[in-house]
């Protein structure tokens, strides 16, 4: 049976020798916009004084497992005022967090009057000041989902360790290793399709554009883009310069449209939003598609990347969350109507440490050639995640998983 194998990579690194902390306190809740009351996805949720973190899901829901004791949790998101709440032992009631949109005062904004290309150049030169100069290991949670139209047909997720060498070095020694994972796929024959697209949990290593400068931020690569200053934003009460990107010069490969967010005080990159240029379908297909059956027609629709960085209490900025969305249509030559597919992949850093951080070795390591789906087992144990921090599934995903499990 041919199945969809998606390698959608986004992020991070940690060593398999890291063990799950024995978290005693579990805090859950929902984060909403204080004005519209709508749930807020991808909000950063951090236990202050620790390296423990997660993000909200698309329903605005979060679940954070922490050591026992009174702990302050901070919620932050670009364009909103951060909010902190002290959680005490024994608390079981879910939190209802309402974040207020940030109002930027005109006297707070200092407009960058020079070429935005110069701003990016200076920010790149300060990477060694703002990012870790020591090897580190990240513990992350990774999930990839495939939808046929609006119906989920495949879900795979796991705890992934990532090793990251110092930011002064290239990414070639960085890598990921699967600690534990699970998967489920639709048993319907018509849902199966032998397609392999760019991605997987190893892809975030390359997508860390601050470390992998050749992906976007090298001088040579930036020459292919038009850079303009956008409207400033704010996060955690700090002004962010916004530099907008658009393709300028011809390249043999597709370029991106996007935005770079740069902290006004430190000039650290705090967020990157990218969308692949789809004007040349042939280039986009070559970039996205790795393998397909003969006779299958593949048409790319979207490839978007969201990369967020957080600055810790130690003043070091680290990659914290990555999300990729791949949209495409597939149909066999004998069919008149193409079927739309959407593959979503996300990874969040839930813990990090510099202790005994060494390159990953052995058969548990994962490469961009491997399919995450083939490396993990089927959904079984309801207590599978134990004390690991994860991104809670949305209600729709949870329902879909239940249906897929029942069909097995």
C-alpha positions as a printed Julia matrix, in Angstrom:
408×3 Matrix{Float64}:
   0.0    0.0     0.0
   1.36   3.35   -1.0
   1.17   5.97    1.7
   1.86   9.66    2.1
   5.32  10.1     3.55
   5.94  13.64    4.62
   9.24  14.92    5.84
   8.38  18.36    7.13
  11.27  19.48    9.32
  11.42  22.35   11.53
  13.7   22.57   14.39
  15.88  21.74   16.99
  18.29  19.68   18.86
  18.92  17.76   22.04
  20.74  14.62   23.09
  19.1   11.25   23.66
  20.83  11.17   27.04
  18.45  13.88   28.28
  15.82  12.19   30.43
  12.26  13.31   30.98
  12.04  15.48   34.08
   9.73  14.19   36.78
   7.2   16.97   36.49
   4.66  17.01   39.31
   2.55  20.05   38.43
   0.37  20.21   35.31
  -1.16  23.52   34.27
  -3.59  23.89   31.39
  -5.77  26.64   29.99
  -6.73  28.75   27.0
  -5.26  32.01   25.71
  -7.59  34.47   23.99
  -7.46  37.92   22.46
  -8.79  40.3    25.13
 -10.75  42.33   22.56
 -12.13  39.74   20.15
 -12.16  36.79   22.63
 -10.83  34.57   19.85
  -8.41  31.76   20.77
  -4.77  32.64   20.05
  -2.55  29.99   18.47
   1.25  29.77   18.81
   1.47  31.85   22.01
   4.74  31.25   23.87
   4.17  29.71   27.31
   7.28  29.77   29.53
   7.84  28.71   33.15
  10.01  31.53   34.48
  13.24  30.53   36.18
  13.35  27.28   34.17
  14.01  26.25   30.57
  10.57  24.61   30.31
   8.3   25.99   27.59
   5.6   25.17   25.06
   3.12  26.96   22.76
  -0.66  27.03   22.44
  -2.32  24.95   19.74
  -4.64  26.29   17.04
  -7.49  26.34   19.59
  -5.42  28.53   21.93
  -5.08  25.63   24.39
  -1.87  24.82   26.28
  -0.64  22.17   28.7
   2.55  22.71   30.68
   4.17  20.13   32.98
   6.53  21.6    35.57
   8.31  20.75   38.84
   6.15  21.24   41.92
   6.23  24.59   43.68
   4.92  28.08   43.07
   5.98  29.01   39.55
   5.35  32.09   37.44
   4.2   31.39   33.88
   4.63  34.04   31.2
   2.54  34.27   28.02
   3.89  36.27   25.08
   3.05  36.81   21.42
   4.12  39.27   18.74
   1.85  42.32   18.79
   0.5   41.71   22.31
   1.36  42.71   25.86
   2.9   39.82   27.78
   1.12  38.51   30.85
   2.43  36.56   33.86
   0.51  34.35   36.27
   1.75  32.65   39.45
   0.65  29.03   39.61
   0.61  27.39   43.02
   0.76  23.76   44.1
  -2.57  22.04   44.0
  -4.09  24.26   41.31
  -6.31  22.23   39.0
  -8.61  24.85   37.49
  -7.68  25.68   33.87
  -6.36  29.21   33.33
  -8.24  31.73   31.2
  -5.62  34.11   29.8
  -6.6   37.25   27.88
  -3.78  39.07   26.05
  -4.19  42.72   25.11
  -2.96  44.0    21.74
   0.05  46.28   22.05
  -0.41  49.98   21.36
   2.91  51.41   20.14
   3.4   55.04   21.15
   4.85  57.25   18.43
   7.61  58.48   20.72
   8.73  54.85   21.22
   9.43  54.34   17.54
  12.76  55.36   16.11
  12.46  54.91   12.37
  15.46  53.24   10.76
  16.63  55.9     8.32
  19.35  53.89    6.59
  19.05  51.13    4.02
  17.21  48.15    5.56
  19.92  45.98    4.02
  22.38  47.69    6.38
  20.11  46.93    9.35
  20.07  43.24    8.43
  23.86  43.29    7.94
  24.39  44.73   11.42
  21.94  42.21   12.93
  23.87  39.37   11.28
  27.15  40.75   12.65
  25.66  40.64   16.18
  24.62  36.97   16.03
  27.63  35.98   18.12
  26.53  38.48   20.8
  22.88  37.39   20.89
  22.94  33.62   20.34
  24.68  30.75   22.12
  28.4   30.36   21.56
  28.33  26.97   23.29
  26.92  23.69   21.99
  23.46  22.98   23.39
  20.93  20.18   23.36
  17.24  20.84   22.92
  14.33  18.63   23.84
  11.47  19.24   21.42
   8.02  18.03   20.52
   7.37  17.42   16.83
   4.11  16.76   14.98
   3.27  16.34   11.29
  -0.28  16.06    9.94
  -1.67  15.42    6.48
  -5.16  16.43    5.38
  -7.01  15.36    2.27
  -9.31  18.28    1.68
 -10.28  19.01    5.31
 -10.08  15.43    6.61
  -6.99  14.21    8.49
  -5.56  11.08    6.9
  -2.18  10.87    8.64
  -0.71  12.0    11.98
   2.77  11.36   13.37
   4.3   12.95   16.46
   7.19  12.44   18.83
   9.71  13.73   21.32
  12.81  14.66   19.36
  16.26  15.53   20.72
  18.37  18.06   18.86
  22.05  18.91   19.05
  23.06  22.43   18.08
  26.68  23.41   17.82
  27.74  26.97   18.67
  26.19  29.67   16.48
  29.66  30.59   15.28
  29.83  27.24   13.47
  27.85  25.91   10.51
  24.95  23.46   10.8
  26.72  20.39    9.43
  27.34  18.85   12.86
  23.82  19.64   14.09
  21.32  16.81   14.11
  18.2   15.25   15.59
  17.32  11.95   17.23
  13.89  10.47   17.96
  13.36   9.61   21.61
   9.84   8.26   21.25
   7.04   8.7    18.76
   3.8    7.32   17.36
   1.78   7.4    14.15
  -1.58   6.65   12.59
  -2.74   6.64    8.97
  -6.05   6.2     7.21
  -6.78   2.61    6.18
  -8.83   3.73    3.18
  -7.17   2.67   -0.03
  -8.18   5.87   -1.81
  -6.37   7.95    0.82
  -2.99   6.43    0.1
  -0.54   8.14   -2.19
   3.18   7.68   -2.72
   4.37  11.27   -2.4
   7.44  12.54   -0.56
   7.88  16.28   -0.03
  10.5   18.43    1.66
  10.44  18.32    5.42
  10.76  16.11    8.5
  12.16  16.78   12.0
  15.66  17.27   10.56
  14.5   20.16    8.36
  14.38  22.69   11.26
  18.16  22.35   11.51
  18.41  23.9     8.05
  15.51  26.25    8.67
  17.27  27.98   11.57
  18.09  30.89    9.28
  20.08  32.71   11.97
  22.57  29.83   12.13
  22.26  28.54    8.57
  22.99  31.88    6.91
  23.27  30.34    3.44
  19.54  29.61    3.53
  18.61  33.31    3.52
  20.8   35.79    5.4
  24.19  35.52    3.7
  25.28  38.58    1.72
  25.13  36.62   -1.53
  21.64  35.25   -0.86
  20.22  38.61    0.21
  21.39  40.19   -3.04
  18.53  38.34   -4.71
  15.93  40.18   -2.61
  14.37  43.61   -2.43
  14.36  44.81    1.22
  12.0   47.47    2.56
  11.1   48.71    6.06
   7.69  47.6     7.33
   5.5   48.79   10.19
   7.22  48.23   13.59
   5.78  45.58   15.91
   6.12  44.83   19.61
   6.64  41.75   21.78
   7.23  41.66   25.53
   7.04  45.46   25.47
  10.04  45.66   23.15
   9.91  47.38   19.77
  10.73  45.2    16.76
  11.97  46.53   13.45
  10.26  44.78   10.54
  12.12  44.23    7.26
  10.04  42.94    4.35
  11.53  40.68    1.66
  10.49  40.12   -1.94
  12.3   38.46   -4.88
  14.45  40.86   -6.91
  16.93  38.94   -9.04
  16.64  35.78  -11.11
  17.78  32.57   -9.44
  17.7   28.98  -10.67
  15.75  28.11   -7.52
  12.64  29.81   -6.06
  12.98  32.69   -3.61
  10.67  33.79   -0.79
   8.39  36.6     0.23
   8.6   37.34    3.93
   9.32  39.44    7.0
  12.27  39.65    9.39
  11.59  40.89   12.93
  14.63  42.45   14.62
  14.72  43.58   18.26
  15.38  47.33   18.42
  17.63  47.11   21.51
  19.73  44.02   20.84
  19.28  43.71   17.06
  18.57  39.99   17.54
  16.33  38.26   15.01
  13.15  37.36   16.92
  10.82  36.07   14.2
  10.98  35.1    10.53
   7.97  34.58    8.26
   8.54  33.14    4.78
   6.33  32.15    1.85
   7.79  30.45   -1.21
   7.38  32.32   -4.52
   4.92  30.23   -6.55
   5.06  32.26   -9.76
   7.3   29.65  -11.38
   5.51  26.35  -10.7
   8.35  24.28  -12.1
  10.87  25.8    -9.68
   8.48  25.46   -6.76
   7.82  21.82   -7.6
  11.54  21.09   -7.83
  12.07  22.69   -4.42
   9.13  20.97   -2.64
   8.78  17.55   -4.26
  11.3   14.78   -3.58
   9.52  11.72   -4.96
   6.23  10.69   -6.57
   4.81   7.71   -8.48
   4.95   7.74  -12.27
   1.76   9.13  -13.78
   0.86  11.29  -10.76
   0.5   15.02  -11.42
   1.75  17.23   -8.58
   0.89  20.93   -8.39
   2.34  23.07   -5.55
   0.04  25.65   -3.96
   1.82  26.95   -0.86
   4.92  26.53    1.25
   5.02  28.83    4.27
   7.48  28.84    7.17
   7.19  30.5    10.58
  10.3   30.58   12.8
  10.17  32.13   16.27
  13.05  32.88   18.65
  12.86  33.56   22.4
  15.35  35.39   24.61
  15.89  33.6    27.92
  16.66  35.01   31.35
  20.36  34.47   30.55
  20.1   36.98   27.69
  20.63  34.27   25.06
  18.19  34.11   22.12
  17.22  30.63   20.95
  14.92  29.13   18.37
  11.68  28.2    20.15
   9.01  27.24   17.63
   8.8   26.39   13.92
   5.74  25.7    11.8
   5.62  24.74    8.11
   2.59  24.39    5.86
   2.74  22.6     2.51
  -0.3   22.73    0.23
  -0.51  20.93   -3.09
  -2.89  19.06   -5.36
  -2.43  15.58   -6.8
  -4.31  13.69   -9.48
  -3.72  10.83  -11.85
  -3.73  11.61  -15.53
  -7.0    9.78  -16.06
  -8.81  12.02  -13.53
 -10.27  15.42  -14.37
 -10.38  16.87  -10.84
  -7.26  17.3    -8.68
  -7.44  16.48   -4.97
  -6.08  19.09   -2.52
  -3.71  18.02    0.26
  -2.27  20.05    3.14
   0.69  18.92    5.23
   1.42  20.79    8.45
   4.53  20.3    10.53
   5.41  21.99   13.81
   8.15  21.73   16.41
   8.47  23.43   19.79
  11.5   23.5    22.08
  10.29  22.33   25.49
  13.65  22.28   27.3
  17.33  23.0    26.65
  20.69  22.49   28.31
  24.39  23.03   27.63
  25.47  20.19   29.95
  27.31  17.39   28.14
  26.09  18.62   24.76
  27.73  16.37   22.18
  26.99  15.54   18.53
  24.39  12.82   18.03
  25.56   9.39   16.88
  24.08   5.97   16.32
  21.08   4.48   14.56
  18.61   6.73   16.4
  19.79   9.79   14.48
  17.48  11.13   11.81
  18.47  12.55    8.41
  16.56  14.55    5.81
  16.45  11.34    3.73
  14.44   9.5     6.4
  10.67   9.52    6.74
   9.57  10.28   10.29
   6.49   8.13    9.78
   8.66   5.04    9.18
  10.64   5.56   12.39
   7.83   5.44   14.95
   5.1    3.03   16.12
   1.31   3.1    15.92
  -0.94   4.96   18.37
  -1.64   2.72   21.37
  -0.98   3.81   24.95
  -3.21   6.74   26.1
  -0.51   7.69   28.65
   2.14   7.65   25.95
   3.62  11.09   26.69
   4.21  10.52   30.41
   5.94  13.63   31.77
   6.99  15.08   28.43
   5.68  18.48   27.4
   3.75  18.5    24.12
   1.47  20.72   22.06
  -2.04  19.49   22.93
  -3.99  18.31   19.88
  -6.84  20.55   18.77
 -10.38  19.24   19.22
 -10.67  18.48   15.5
  -7.34  16.62   15.45
  -8.24  14.66   18.58
 -11.54  13.58   17.0
  -9.73  12.62   13.8
  -7.19  10.51   15.71
  -9.99   8.69   17.56
 -11.68   7.87   14.25
  -8.44   6.68   12.63
  -7.62   4.45   15.63
 -11.11   2.9    15.6
 -10.72   1.97   11.93
  -7.55   0.02   12.63
